[in-house]
Amino acid sequence: MTLVGSKWTTFRAFSQEVANLILIGLGKQRIKDTVDLRIGGGANYPSDADARSEYLSSLITRSQLSSERVSVVFERYGTKIEQ
């Protein structure tokens, strides 16, 4: 099975399906799941609207960019915006 060119969430879901099939074939049980693991720009993502607002305010202050620009880049890259 091959998957080319997708988002991480799609790749992860596809990988889980393939791993499940392999585990069934081996007669093994899954011992680790990554469904709730935040990766990439989702790592340390603000958990609610207040935390998001505080995070964006901090980014605006540190970057000296407009709130509009920070919001656009944040929506695109999540917490990878820090890099």
RAWO-V102363 format. One record per run of one state. SS is the DSSP state (2 for helix, 1 for strand, 0 for the rest). FROM is the first residue (numbers start at 1). LEN is the number of residues. Records with the same first field share a line. If there is no record, write none. Layout:
SS->FROM-LEN / FROM-LEN
This chain:
0->1-7 / 27-13 / 43-6 / 64-3 / 83-1
2->8-19 / 40-3 / 49-15 / 67-16
